[in-house]
């Protein structure tokens, strides 16, 4: 089984998180892109019944 999808938006290069004494810092531009992409992928998988188990 194959799934082809397109992630909309301008690609953002993955930046390494910075680790400090106060914790881990991920640059906001990359964090927002990652969150948006994850939500779009999950929505697409749900719409195509891949996460509900209907195609198993």
PDB file with one MODEL, atoms N, CA, C and O in Angstrom:
MODEL        1
ATOM      1  N   UNK A   1       0.846  -1.165   0.000  1.00  0.00           N
ATOM      2  CA  UNK A   1       0.000   0.000   0.000  1.00  0.00           C
ATOM      3  C   UNK A   1       0.899   1.239   0.000  1.00  0.00           C
ATOM      4  O   UNK A   1       1.882   1.307   0.739  1.00  0.00           O
ATOM      5  N   UNK A   2       0.554   2.196  -0.824  1.00  0.00           N
ATOM      6  CA  UNK A   2       1.302   3.443  -0.919  1.00  0.00           C
ATOM      7  C   UNK A   2       0.382   4.617  -0.645  1.00  0.00           C
ATOM      8  O   UNK A   2      -0.805   4.586  -0.966  1.00  0.00           O
ATOM      9  N   UNK A   3       0.941   5.633  -0.057  1.00  0.00           N
ATOM     10  CA  UNK A   3       0.209   6.867   0.203  1.00  0.00           C
ATOM     11  C   UNK A   3       1.062   8.016  -0.316  1.00  0.00           C
ATOM     12  O   UNK A   3       2.218   8.176   0.076  1.00  0.00           O
ATOM     13  N   UNK A   4       0.480   8.802  -1.193  1.00  0.00           N
ATOM     14  CA  UNK A   4       1.194   9.958  -1.739  1.00  0.00           C
ATOM     15  C   UNK A   4       0.474  11.209  -1.273  1.00  0.00           C
ATOM     16  O   UNK A   4      -0.740  11.333  -1.436  1.00  0.00           O
ATOM     17  N   UNK A   5       1.227  12.143  -0.688  1.00  0.00           N
ATOM     18  CA  UNK A   5       0.625  13.398  -0.247  1.00  0.00           C
ATOM     19  C   UNK A   5       1.614  14.534  -0.433  1.00  0.00           C
ATOM     20  O   UNK A   5       2.826  14.325  -0.485  1.00  0.00           O
ATOM     21  N   UNK A   6       1.080  15.726  -0.532  1.00  0.00           N
ATOM     22  CA  UNK A   6       1.884  16.930  -0.670  1.00  0.00           C
ATOM     23  C   UNK A   6       1.663  17.800   0.554  1.00  0.00           C
ATOM     24  O   UNK A   6       0.527  18.075   0.942  1.00  0.00           O
ATOM     25  N   UNK A   7       2.759  18.228   1.154  1.00  0.00           N
ATOM     26  CA  UNK A   7       2.680  19.124   2.308  1.00  0.00           C
ATOM     27  C   UNK A   7       2.762  20.544   1.779  1.00  0.00           C
ATOM     28  O   UNK A   7       3.757  20.941   1.172  1.00  0.00           O
ATOM     29  N   UNK A   8       1.701  21.302   2.018  1.00  0.00           N
ATOM     30  CA  UNK A   8       1.623  22.673   1.523  1.00  0.00           C
ATOM     31  C   UNK A   8       2.547  23.588   2.329  1.00  0.00           C
ATOM     32  O   UNK A   8       2.854  23.317   3.490  1.00  0.00           O
ATOM     33  N   UNK A   9       2.976  24.661   1.699  1.00  0.00           N
ATOM     34  CA  UNK A   9       3.765  25.666   2.391  1.00  0.00           C
ATOM     35  C   UNK A   9       5.219  25.665   1.957  1.00  0.00           C
ATOM     36  O   UNK A   9       5.677  24.771   1.246  1.00  0.00           O
ATOM     37  N   UNK A  10       5.914  26.663   2.391  1.00  0.00           N
ATOM     38  CA  UNK A  10       7.325  26.827   2.089  1.00  0.00           C
ATOM     39  C   UNK A  10       8.147  25.908   2.991  1.00  0.00           C
ATOM     40  O   UNK A  10       7.967  25.940   4.209  1.00  0.00           O
ATOM     41  N   UNK A  11       9.043  25.089   2.434  1.00  0.00           N
ATOM     42  CA  UNK A  11       9.871  24.211   3.278  1.00  0.00           C
ATOM     43  C   UNK A  11      10.777  25.032   4.201  1.00  0.00           C
ATOM     44  O   UNK A  11      11.258  26.106   3.839  1.00  0.00           O
ATOM     45  N   UNK A  12      10.989  24.501   5.382  1.00  0.00           N
ATOM     46  CA  UNK A  12      11.858  25.148   6.364  1.00  0.00           C
ATOM     47  C   UNK A  12      12.934  24.145   6.763  1.00  0.00           C
ATOM     48  O   UNK A  12      12.628  23.009   7.125  1.00  0.00           O
ATOM     49  N   UNK A  13      14.177  24.563   6.697  1.00  0.00           N
ATOM     50  CA  UNK A  13      15.284  23.686   7.064  1.00  0.00           C
ATOM     51  C   UNK A  13      15.211  23.347   8.549  1.00  0.00           C
ATOM     52  O   UNK A  13      14.937  24.209   9.384  1.00  0.00           O
ATOM     53  N   UNK A  14      15.461  22.075   8.862  1.00  0.00           N
ATOM     54  CA  UNK A  14      15.447  21.644  10.259  1.00  0.00           C
ATOM     55  C   UNK A  14      16.681  22.208  10.957  1.00  0.00           C
ATOM     56  O   UNK A  14      17.812  21.982  10.528  1.00  0.00           O
ATOM     57  N   UNK A  15      16.450  22.929  12.014  1.00  0.00           N
ATOM     58  CA  UNK A  15      17.550  23.504  12.777  1.00  0.00           C
ATOM     59  C   UNK A  15      17.746  22.698  14.041  1.00  0.00           C
ATOM     60  O   UNK A  15      16.783  22.199  14.624  1.00  0.00           O
ATOM     61  N   UNK A  16      18.958  22.573  14.454  1.00  0.00           N
ATOM     62  CA  UNK A  16      19.249  21.802  15.655  1.00  0.00           C
ATOM     63  C   UNK A  16      18.762  22.549  16.889  1.00  0.00           C
ATOM     64  O   UNK A  16      18.957  23.758  17.007  1.00  0.00           O
ATOM     65  N   UNK A  17      18.132  21.830  17.799  1.00  0.00           N
ATOM     66  CA  UNK A  17      17.720  22.490  19.046  1.00  0.00           C
ATOM     67  C   UNK A  17      18.957  22.886  19.857  1.00  0.00           C
ATOM     68  O   UNK A  17      19.991  22.219  19.815  1.00  0.00           O
ATOM     69  N   UNK A  18      18.823  23.958  20.574  1.00  0.00           N
ATOM     70  CA  UNK A  18      19.912  24.410  21.430  1.00  0.00           C
ATOM     71  C   UNK A  18      19.622  23.965  22.858  1.00  0.00           C
ATOM     72  O   UNK A  18      18.539  24.209  23.389  1.00  0.00           O
ATOM     73  N   UNK A  19      20.587  23.320  23.463  1.00  0.00           N
ATOM     74  CA  UNK A  19      20.422  22.822  24.825  1.00  0.00           C
ATOM     75  C   UNK A  19      21.198  23.748  25.757  1.00  0.00           C
ATOM     76  O   UNK A  19      22.397  23.971  25.592  1.00  0.00           O
ATOM     77  N   UNK A  20      20.478  24.277  26.737  1.00  0.00           N
ATOM     78  CA  UNK A  20      21.096  25.184  27.704  1.00  0.00           C
ATOM     79  C   UNK A  20      20.801  24.682  29.113  1.00  0.00           C
ATOM     80  O   UNK A  20      20.160  23.645  29.286  1.00  0.00           O
ATOM     81  N   UNK A  21      21.258  25.400  30.093  1.00  0.00           N
ATOM     82  CA  UNK A  21      20.962  25.041  31.482  1.00  0.00           C
ATOM     83  C   UNK A  21      19.474  25.164  31.785  1.00  0.00           C
ATOM     84  O   UNK A  21      18.955  24.481  32.668  1.00  0.00           O
ATOM     85  N   UNK A  22      18.793  26.035  31.051  1.00  0.00           N
ATOM     86  CA  UNK A  22      17.364  26.268  31.285  1.00  0.00           C
ATOM     87  C   UNK A  22      16.471  25.283  30.522  1.00  0.00           C
ATOM     88  O   UNK A  22      15.257  25.268  30.729  1.00  0.00           O
ATOM     89  N   UNK A  23      17.046  24.476  29.660  1.00  0.00           N
ATOM     90  CA  UNK A  23      16.247  23.515  28.894  1.00  0.00           C
ATOM     91  C   UNK A  23      16.628  23.529  27.425  1.00  0.00           C
ATOM     92  O   UNK A  23      17.700  23.999  27.043  1.00  0.00           O
ATOM     93  N   UNK A  24      15.731  23.007  26.618  1.00  0.00           N
ATOM     94  CA  UNK A  24      15.966  22.910  25.182  1.00  0.00           C
ATOM     95  C   UNK A  24      15.182  23.999  24.459  1.00  0.00           C
ATOM     96  O   UNK A  24      14.014  24.241  24.760  1.00  0.00           O
ATOM     97  N   UNK A  25      15.838  24.653  23.503  1.00  0.00           N
ATOM     98  CA  UNK A  25      15.218  25.719  22.730  1.00  0.00           C
ATOM     99  C   UNK A  25      15.201  25.318  21.263  1.00  0.00           C
ATOM    100  O   UNK A  25      16.248  25.049  20.674  1.00  0.00           O
ATOM    101  N   UNK A  26      14.008  25.279  20.674  1.00  0.00           N
ATOM    102  CA  UNK A  26      13.862  25.037  19.244  1.00  0.00           C
ATOM    103  C   UNK A  26      13.432  26.350  18.606  1.00  0.00           C
ATOM    104  O   UNK A  26      12.486  26.978  19.081  1.00  0.00           O
ATOM    105  N   UNK A  27      14.104  26.782  17.539  1.00  0.00           N
ATOM    106  CA  UNK A  27      13.740  28.044  16.894  1.00  0.00           C
ATOM    107  C   UNK A  27      12.252  28.070  16.517  1.00  0.00           C
ATOM    108  O   UNK A  27      11.744  27.082  15.987  1.00  0.00           O
ATOM    109  N   UNK A  28      11.555  29.162  16.775  1.00  0.00           N
ATOM    110  CA  UNK A  28      10.106  29.235  16.574  1.00  0.00           C
ATOM    111  C   UNK A  28       9.647  28.968  15.142  1.00  0.00           C
ATOM    112  O   UNK A  28       8.602  28.348  14.940  1.00  0.00           O
ATOM    113  N   UNK A  29      10.404  29.421  14.150  1.00  0.00           N
ATOM    114  CA  UNK A  29      10.003  29.209  12.760  1.00  0.00           C
ATOM    115  C   UNK A  29       9.937  27.713  12.440  1.00  0.00           C
ATOM    116  O   UNK A  29       8.985  27.253  11.808  1.00  0.00           O
ATOM    117  N   UNK A  30      10.949  26.956  12.877  1.00  0.00           N
ATOM    118  CA  UNK A  30      10.965  25.520  12.626  1.00  0.00           C
ATOM    119  C   UNK A  30       9.918  24.801  13.468  1.00  0.00           C
ATOM    120  O   UNK A  30       9.272  23.872  12.984  1.00  0.00           O
ATOM    121  N   UNK A  31       9.743  25.213  14.711  1.00  0.00           N
ATOM    122  CA  UNK A  31       8.755  24.576  15.589  1.00  0.00           C
ATOM    123  C   UNK A  31       7.348  24.723  15.010  1.00  0.00           C
ATOM    124  O   UNK A  31       6.566  23.772  15.042  1.00  0.00           O
ATOM    125  N   UNK A  32       7.021  25.895  14.486  1.00  0.00           N
ATOM    126  CA  UNK A  32       5.702  26.131  13.885  1.00  0.00           C
ATOM    127  C   UNK A  32       5.521  25.295  12.622  1.00  0.00           C
ATOM    128  O   UNK A  32       4.453  24.721  12.405  1.00  0.00           O
ATOM    129  N   UNK A  33       6.552  25.224  11.794  1.00  0.00           N
ATOM    130  CA  UNK A  33       6.482  24.415  10.572  1.00  0.00           C
ATOM    131  C   UNK A  33       6.267  22.942  10.913  1.00  0.00           C
ATOM    132  O   UNK A  33       5.447  22.266  10.291  1.00  0.00           O
ATOM    133  N   UNK A  34       6.998  22.459  11.888  1.00  0.00           N
ATOM    134  CA  UNK A  34       6.889  21.054  12.289  1.00  0.00           C
ATOM    135  C   UNK A  34       5.484  20.751  12.827  1.00  0.00           C
ATOM    136  O   UNK A  34       4.906  19.713  12.503  1.00  0.00           O
ATOM    137  N   UNK A  35       4.943  21.647  13.641  1.00  0.00           N
ATOM    138  CA  UNK A  35       3.606  21.462  14.204  1.00  0.00           C
ATOM    139  C   UNK A  35       2.547  21.470  13.104  1.00  0.00           C
ATOM    140  O   UNK A  35       1.657  20.620  13.089  1.00  0.00           O
ATOM    141  N   UNK A  36       2.645  22.429  12.185  1.00  0.00           N
ATOM    142  CA  UNK A  36       1.688  22.539  11.087  1.00  0.00           C
ATOM    143  C   UNK A  36       1.760  21.313  10.177  1.00  0.00           C
ATOM    144  O   UNK A  36       0.727  20.777   9.774  1.00  0.00           O
ATOM    145  N   UNK A  37       2.967  20.874   9.855  1.00  0.00           N
ATOM    146  CA  UNK A  37       3.136  19.701   8.996  1.00  0.00           C
ATOM    147  C   UNK A  37       2.556  18.455   9.645  1.00  0.00           C
ATOM    148  O   UNK A  37       1.884  17.662   8.985  1.00  0.00           O
ATOM    149  N   UNK A  38       2.811  18.281  10.923  1.00  0.00           N
ATOM    150  CA  UNK A  38       2.288  17.114  11.637  1.00  0.00           C
ATOM    151  C   UNK A  38       0.761  17.114  11.617  1.00  0.00           C
ATOM    152  O   UNK A  38       0.140  16.081  11.367  1.00  0.00           O
ATOM    153  N   UNK A  39       0.160  18.267  11.879  1.00  0.00           N
ATOM    154  CA  UNK A  39      -1.304  18.351  11.866  1.00  0.00           C
ATOM    155  C   UNK A  39      -1.866  18.043  10.483  1.00  0.00           C
ATOM    156  O   UNK A  39      -2.874  17.345  10.371  1.00  0.00           O
ATOM    157  N   UNK A  40      -1.231  18.554   9.425  1.00  0.00           N
ATOM    158  CA  UNK A  40      -1.696  18.299   8.063  1.00  0.00           C
ATOM    159  C   UNK A  40      -1.579  16.821   7.704  1.00  0.00           C
ATOM    160  O   UNK A  40      -2.477  16.268   7.069  1.00  0.00           O
ATOM    161  N   UNK A  41      -0.497  16.183   8.097  1.00  0.00           N
ATOM    162  CA  UNK A  41      -0.310  14.758   7.817  1.00  0.00           C
ATOM    163  C   UNK A  41      -1.360  13.939   8.549  1.00  0.00           C
ATOM    164  O   UNK A  41      -1.963  13.041   7.961  1.00  0.00           O
ATOM    165  N   UNK A  42      -1.588  14.238   9.831  1.00  0.00           N
ATOM    166  CA  UNK A  42      -2.587  13.497  10.597  1.00  0.00           C
ATOM    167  C   UNK A  42      -3.980  13.670   9.997  1.00  0.00           C
ATOM    168  O   UNK A  42      -4.739  12.705   9.904  1.00  0.00           O
ATOM    169  N   UNK A  43      -4.322  14.900   9.588  1.00  0.00           N
ATOM    170  CA  UNK A  43      -5.628  15.148   8.961  1.00  0.00           C
ATOM    171  C   UNK A  43      -5.782  14.335   7.685  1.00  0.00           C
ATOM    172  O   UNK A  43      -6.830  13.739   7.438  1.00  0.00           O
ATOM    173  N   UNK A  44      -4.728  14.317   6.878  1.00  0.00           N
ATOM    174  CA  UNK A  44      -4.758  13.584   5.622  1.00  0.00           C
ATOM    175  C   UNK A  44      -4.917  12.085   5.875  1.00  0.00           C
ATOM    176  O   UNK A  44      -5.668  11.415   5.167  1.00  0.00           O
ATOM    177  N   UNK A  45      -4.225  11.562   6.868  1.00  0.00           N
ATOM    178  CA  UNK A  45      -4.334  10.141   7.179  1.00  0.00           C
ATOM    179  C   UNK A  45      -5.719   9.790   7.701  1.00  0.00           C
ATOM    180  O   UNK A  45      -6.256   8.734   7.365  1.00  0.00           O
ATOM    181  N   UNK A  46      -6.298  10.651   8.509  1.00  0.00           N
ATOM    182  CA  UNK A  46      -7.648  10.408   9.033  1.00  0.00           C
ATOM    183  C   UNK A  46      -8.667  10.466   7.906  1.00  0.00           C
ATOM    184  O   UNK A  46      -9.567   9.629   7.840  1.00  0.00           O
ATOM    185  N   UNK A  47      -8.532  11.458   7.011  1.00  0.00           N
ATOM    186  CA  UNK A  47      -9.481  11.585   5.902  1.00  0.00           C
ATOM    187  C   UNK A  47      -9.433  10.368   4.985  1.00  0.00           C
ATOM    188  O   UNK A  47     -10.442  10.010   4.377  1.00  0.00           O
ATOM    189  N   UNK A  48      -8.271   9.729   4.881  1.00  0.00           N
ATOM    190  CA  UNK A  48      -8.123   8.563   4.028  1.00  0.00           C
ATOM    191  C   UNK A  48      -8.270   7.247   4.801  1.00  0.00           C
ATOM    192  O   UNK A  48      -7.953   6.177   4.282  1.00  0.00           O
ATOM    193  N   UNK A  49      -8.752   7.338   6.039  1.00  0.00           N
ATOM    194  CA  UNK A  49      -9.024   6.179   6.891  1.00  0.00           C
ATOM    195  C   UNK A  49      -7.792   5.327   7.187  1.00  0.00           C
ATOM    196  O   UNK A  49      -7.934   4.131   7.438  1.00  0.00           O
ATOM    197  N   UNK A  50      -6.603   5.895   7.167  1.00  0.00           N
ATOM    198  CA  UNK A  50      -5.409   5.130   7.492  1.00  0.00           C
ATOM    199  C   UNK A  50      -5.213   5.017   8.995  1.00  0.00           C
ATOM    200  O   UNK A  50      -4.611   4.048   9.457  1.00  0.00           O
ATOM    201  N   UNK A  51      -5.702   5.976   9.771  1.00  0.00           N
ATOM    202  CA  UNK A  51      -5.528   5.911  11.221  1.00  0.00           C
ATOM    203  C   UNK A  51      -6.699   5.254  11.924  1.00  0.00           C
ATOM    204  O   UNK A  51      -6.590   4.925  13.105  1.00  0.00           O
ATOM    205  N   UNK A  52      -7.811   5.052  11.242  1.00  0.00           N
ATOM    206  CA  UNK A  52      -8.989   4.473  11.890  1.00  0.00           C
ATOM    207  C   UNK A  52      -9.021   2.961  11.758  1.00  0.00           C
ATOM    208  O   UNK A  52      -9.855   2.310  12.387  1.00  0.00           O
ATOM    209  N   UNK A  53      -8.136   2.387  10.956  1.00  0.00           N
ATOM    210  CA  UNK A  53      -8.091   0.947  10.821  1.00  0.00           C
ATOM    211  C   UNK A  53      -9.062   0.395   9.784  1.00  0.00           C
ATOM    212  O   UNK A  53      -9.200  -0.823   9.671  1.00  0.00           O
ATOM    213  N   UNK A  54      -9.736   1.252   9.024  1.00  0.00           N
ATOM    214  CA  UNK A  54     -10.720   0.793   8.047  1.00  0.00           C
ATOM    215  C   UNK A  54     -10.069   0.048   6.902  1.00  0.00           C
ATOM    216  O   UNK A  54     -10.715  -0.790   6.272  1.00  0.00           O
ATOM    217  N   UNK A  55      -8.798   0.330   6.612  1.00  0.00           N
ATOM    218  CA  UNK A  55      -8.138  -0.307   5.472  1.00  0.00           C
ATOM    219  C   UNK A  55      -7.303  -1.513   5.891  1.00  0.00           C
ATOM    220  O   UNK A  55      -6.596  -2.086   5.062  1.00  0.00           O
ATOM    221  N   UNK A  56      -7.370  -1.897   7.122  1.00  0.00           N
ATOM    222  CA  UNK A  56      -6.552  -3.032   7.580  1.00  0.00           C
ATOM    223  C   UNK A  56      -7.224  -4.341   7.263  1.00  0.00           C
ATOM    224  O   UNK A  56      -6.685  -5.403   7.573  1.00  0.00           O
TER     225      UNK A  56
ENDMDL
END
